[in-house]
Amino acid sequence: MSIDFLKPILSEKRRTLIQQSAKNTFKKDKRINIRLTSNDLTNIQIKAVKEGLPCQTLISSIIHKYANGELGFYNKGIRG
């Protein structure tokens, strides 16, 4: 029995590039605590495994993209 859904979908080179970019981009000088539903956290953890990234790195990347208007709904002109 194989657990293929847990294999990273990024190549090793791409994953390394993303991790290095994250290190260079994010000077983490602030901490936050957030509350998530168990289901949301589980889904984020699964996505992080699929991307081959630590969960906190993925969450930090999502927040960074949101803060800089780089998420899809911003690019489509929908702002709230």
C-alpha positions, -999 to +999 in steps of 0.1 A: +000+000+000+015+033-011+008+067+004+014+087-028-006+118-017+021+125+009+049+128-017+061+163-024+048+177-058+078+201-061+111+191-075+140+192-050+155+222-069+123+242-068+117+234-031+152+245-023+147+277-042+114+285-024+130+278+010+160+300+002+137+327-011+116+325+020+147+328+042+158+359+023+124+375+021+111+371+056+131+385+084+109+371+111+110+396+139+074+393+152+054+364+166+016+359+165-007+332+179-038+323+159-066+299+166-077+276+138-103+249+135-088+214+136-101+208+101-084+239+087-051+231+104-052+195+091-058+207+056-030+232+058-007+205+071-016+182+042-009+210+017+024+217+034+035+181+031+024+180-006+045+211-012+075+197+007+075+227+031+072+231+069+037+241+079+047+274+094+067+283+063+036+277+042+014+298+065+039+326+066+041+326+029+003+328+025+002+357+050+030+375+032+013+371-002-020+384+013-003+414+030+013+423-003-018+419-025-004+388-043-032+364-037-056+355-066-086+376-055-065+407-052-051+402-087-087+399-100-096+433-087-117+421-058-108+441-027-126+442+006 
